[in-house]
């Protein structure tokens, strides 16, 4: 699957928007930080495994967020 320039720009834009949403990182609890980190790692892993598929990326982010939340609650 070949990504177009428009797709790449859209992905960069979404990443910038997501990073802007983390501007309140200092006010977040450890569990919330773990959830966000897990979702990010899971999304990247899902995208890699499915070759950039939307469903794999979103599924990976959801699963990673749940795992991060569960790991973060133990601290």
Secondary structure, DSSP 8 states (H G I E B T S, - for coil): ----HHHHHHHHHHHHHHHHHGGGGGGS-HHHHHHHHHHHHHHHHHHHHTTS-HHHHHHHHHHHHHHHHHHHTT-
